[in-house]
Amino acid sequence: MIDREQVLHVASLARLDLSDVEIDRMASELSDVLVHIEKMGELDLEGVEATTHVIDVVNVLRADEPEPCLPVEVVLAQAPEPAAGGFGVPSPVA
Amino acid sequence: MHDLIELTAAAAAERVRAGEIDSAELFDAYRSRAAADELNAFTWLAGGPPAQAPGRDAPLGGVPLAVKDLFCTEGVPSQAGSRILEGYRPPYTATVVAQLAAAGAPLLGKTNQDEFAMGSSNENSAYGPVLNPWDRSRVPGGSSGGSAAAVAAGLAPWAIGTDTGGSIRQPAALCGIVGLKPTYGACSRYGMIAFASSLDQAGPLTRNVTDAALLLRHMVGHDRRDSTSIAFPGGIDLPRSEDLTGIRLGVPEELSGDGIEQGVLDSFNATLRLAEGLGASIEPCRLAHAPHALSAYYVIAPAEASANLARFDGVRYGLRVDAEDLTEMYRRTRATGFGAEVKRRIMLGTYALSSGYYDAYYGTAQKVRTKIAEDFRDAFTRFDFIVTPTSPWTAFELGSRTADPYAMYLNDFCTVPMPLAGIPAISIPSGLSDGLPVGFQLAGPAFSENRMLAVAHALEGAIGFDASRARR
């Protein structure tokens, strides 16, 4: 059902490198799982509303008031490459 | 010292408050047991009791708490069972952990889990599998396997975990303890590393129902940092009920027949007879869409996960694998940092949400979810609670189900319908089958936790499950 090409397309959307072995395994495992999932298609769901939230809550609002946030140095302490008070990253274009 | 370990958490808290036990001594007793952990239940242990001992009036009496590694704890490793978060020490603490510490349950340690809570056997942890204290060749269940094993083995007096499709209830069942998944919104999700945001809930894993109620009492509440959280109406009471007169229990044929192991069914049926003996009425009922819950769940949860796990990109925290350009850095970091099951779910979720497939998968799954919630609503017009086995089988051998992903997903068969409907459910031990614990599940309407705990308490008394063997 799902072939190598589709796996590569989805992996690219998910920003995930897969090895050759992983690509083949993913194609077969996802196909197997989808066979079970697609049994949902047998149900008559005409006119059924999709659930967006399970508990009856709408529009939870609060006042938009500024408050202190974590200090920059505390947040950057966990970063792989802190740079100039921000997060260092490789160039978006090689 | 062994006597201390034999006290339930609520009893220990009571003794501390009465001045009969020193809370630091209690902490050290558990800490030394946890330090000798042979089950791989813990990924981090506190050095000792908190410098500031909880006051004598602290309701939880300084009884130490094991916390699933999915919860952020300030300055303490919070790795969610993943290589991609190895060494991550968050700059803040999850609301429920902070609430419990404030109520007098200090952090004992962080517990092992399936990576990002994806799994039912704890074999998907980057930090190795957890062993079941009833039989070390078997899994403890998952994803909160470390919390369940630690409580069952007496390495911790109580623990918290998270449940998305069964991750509290199933390991509780397989380890012979109590596990409760609250109503969606009852507990704040702030600081819980997100898996599937519309399903995730924190909850207690404890030795008995009273401990679960006591812990839950201090977990619930509205949190301004989680807009889906709701103040729990009236709060949580400690259960006292000893009988079930007038309680109507519905047994859904879809979740109590085909595919359930015989030994589990025997224990389930024996528990139904006990319930009848206590005055409950038992009748069959239908949850017609329940057999499709697993399909809906394995679309919705991976779809939400694929979005939530986009944040692990090697930029702000955790692992980075260097590359020439930004996209390649993302791809390599995620390829190295995520394990096989997490990759599978990200792929499944991304596929289900991708252009051309969205309606067929995600749209359909959300409609099935509506039907499942309707089935429960209808059932609750005739019944107070729906009861099922928690897990279709008892603890299985390590490695015996890893080859086939769907076979592993079947573990969640009886536990996924409830989170899809947002309703609470509890698993209590109902007995042994071939020497391994069996779980009995009760599910009730949203915010019915107090009545559910009362029924579970009465049943627990009648069952009289003896879990002491797992603590030796």
Interface residues (C-beta under 8 A of the other chain):
Chain A: I2 Q6 V7 H9 V10 A11 L13 A14 R15 L16 D17 L18 E22 M26 E29 L30 D32 V33 H36 I37 E38 K39 M40 G41 L43 L45 V48 E49 A50 T51 T52 H53 V54 I55 V57 V60 R62 L70 V74 V75 A77 Q78 A79 P80 E81 F87 V89 P90 S91 P92 V93 A94
Chain B: Y88 R89 P90 P91 Y92 T183 Y184 G185 S198 R224 S227 T228 I230 H289 H292 L294 S295 A296 Y298 V299 S306 A310 D313 G314 V315 R316 Y317 G318 L319 R320 D322 A323 E324 D325 L326 T327 E328 M329 Y330 R331 R332 R334 A335 F338 K343 R344 I346 M347 L348 T350 Y351 S354 A360 Y361 G363 T364 A365 Q366 K367 V368 R369 T370 K371 A373 D404 P405 Y406 Y409 L420 A421 G422 A446
